[in-house]
Amino acid sequence: MTKTWLDAFTPECSTWYHNKIASTSTQLVHPDIEKIMPTEEGAQAKLEIQQWTGYEATPLHRLGTVAKELKVANIYLKDESPRFGLGSFKALGGAYAVFKVLSHLIKERTGIEKINSADLRNGTYEAICKNITVVTATDGNHGKSVAWGAREFGCQCKIYIHREVSKGREQAIAKFGCEMVRISGNYDDSVRQADMDSHKNNWHVVSDTSYPGYMDVPKYVMQGYTILASEISEQIDGVIPTHVFLPGGVGGIAAAVSAELWRIWGKNRPKVVVVEPRAADCLYQSALSEKPMMSHGNLETVMACLSAGEVSLLAWDILSRSANTFMILNDETIAPSMRRLAELGIVSGESGAATLAGLAAICQNPIARMSLGIDHDSRILLLSTEGATDPEIYKKLVGVEASEIVTNLPI
Ligand SMILES: Cc1ncc(COP(=O)(O)O)c(C=O)c1O
């Protein structure tokens, strides 16, 4: 038999669990989710980000041939690789949170209520901003967004990275002119170190993950992400997907997009499937225990940006209601999925391709397929969260430079 990319998807390559505490509410938005992410604040984030130089909706591709291969009606893939030239959706969250943090600090010092990003860019508040330092820990993409935001809005920036962050990712962040701090521990250690150093030095943490005592800024980060879901609803020609596959690191992006899709499509919203690496399964473990849990794996995974050991508490509060299924995936499913997308002209990085891998894993396993209610009529929405954010690793896994891949799909 001829070999295909689907050969990597054995029945053992994934495990799934249906969330027993998912909400079945037919309301437009769940009141607890509205409390964390008020509609009004999401709308403000959207208005703000749409004014930024270089803003453009990212493409929504239709993957007709892959839909045939996986025996579903249609697959739509939201491709975040071109987002603001930063290579991932993270450009939306970290930079927006830097803007919000600076706005609050300026308001505290001047009493001025309405700060706009153009004033920050043109130096109106330079004297204040240049003495403010924003800090975050990162696997790569969130740090790049914060460093970019700090450069755009004129404040100081320090980015903490852990031992596994590749040189390529480090350089891609450093080019925005921030100070890089590499620690010897893992991602969760870098979050703690950034937090401790910030308290000592009066810096301002702009983290994408929430933890006890740190809940406000990650809300801004998630509000920034929601624009992506609004774009999808405008691009999808009135189709409502039956299932959406979202990647899970600390849970921020899955929470933000699932909340926004609920707001847009209400009781007709798609079933939400959250995909994580087997080695970094904090959301899956939280679903099993029905409360925030640590990952059971060693966090070593090719899906570098999904390597989180602890959930974001706010994200869990949303996902425990909005996500229907949590699944974990073996690493060997990733390179074939990246290559399949590259054949179609889509550059999708190691974490970006996790959602196609998750869908293929379910579709190749008849029991899983039936259990998730996926059939010939299913309309699947996938989020490819990044392009080749580490070009060397991309080339190693796909076999060609990302720059040689030319998009040939209808948008
Ligand atoms: C490309 C990419 N995809 C997915 C994620 C996961 O996002 P979250 O940690 O908000 O779950 C990240 C996080 O850094 C990322 O960079």
The ligand as an SDF file (V2000), in Angstrom:
LIG
                    3D

 16 16  0  0  0  0  0  0  0  0999 V2000
    2.0900   29.3710   18.4050 C   0  0  0  0  0  0  0  0  0  0  0  0
    1.3810   29.1060   19.6750 C   0  0  0  0  0  0  0  0  0  0  0  0
    0.3020   28.3300   19.6400 N   0  0  0  0  0  0  0  0  0  0  0  0
   -0.3920   28.0730   20.7660 C   0  0  0  0  0  0  0  0  0  0  0  0
    0.0070   28.5830   21.9860 C   0  0  0  0  0  0  0  0  0  0  0  0
   -0.7860   28.2490   23.2190 C   0  0  0  0  0  0  0  0  0  0  0  0
   -1.3960   29.3780   23.7580 O   0  0  0  0  0  0  0  0  0  0  0  0
   -1.8570   29.3920   25.2890 P   0  0  0  0  0  0  0  0  0  0  0  0
   -0.6090   29.2580   26.1040 O   0  0  0  0  0  0  0  0  0  0  0  0
   -2.5530   30.6840   25.4480 O   0  0  0  0  0  0  0  0  0  0  0  0
   -2.7210   28.2040   25.4880 O   0  0  0  0  0  0  0  0  0  0  0  0
    1.1440   29.3860   22.0680 C   0  0  0  0  0  0  0  0  0  0  0  0
    1.6070   29.9120   23.3480 C   0  0  0  0  0  0  0  0  0  0  0  0
    2.6620   30.5070   23.4520 O   0  0  0  0  0  0  0  0  0  0  0  0
    1.8420   29.6760   20.8680 C   0  0  0  0  0  0  0  0  0  0  0  0
    2.9150   30.4730   20.8520 O   0  0  0  0  0  0  0  0  0  0  0  0
  1  2  1  0
  2  3  1  0
  2 15  2  0
  3  4  2  0
  4  5  1  0
  5  6  1  0
  5 12  2  0
  6  7  1  0
  7  8  1  0
  8  9  2  0
  8 10  1  0
  8 11  1  0
 12 13  1  0
 12 15  1  0
 13 14  2  0
 15 16  1  0
M  END
$$$$
